[in-house]
Amino acid sequence: MRDVFWLVASRKAPPRNGEFATERKLGPYYTRHGYSVLAPGQTTDVGYILTGRPIGLGAGPGEQLFYRWK
């Protein structure tokens, strides 16, 4: 995550995905900026996009995942 924040701070590229602590309640912020935000404990299948096989992607305990595909 440190690299994601560095990229945003340097304005080189917006993050495509990341995670935040659930208690920070940043879901509405990321949603307003065009990201999909998963509920705590929820996963999304990225395998078919990347490998053609099912692979679940989610955040760790106490965190939420946000992502945007181009």
Buried (B, 14 or more C-beta within 10 A) or exposed (E): EEEBEEBEEEEEEEBEBBBBEBEEEBBEEBEEEEBEBBEEEEEBEBEEEEEEEEBEBBBEEEBBBBBEEE
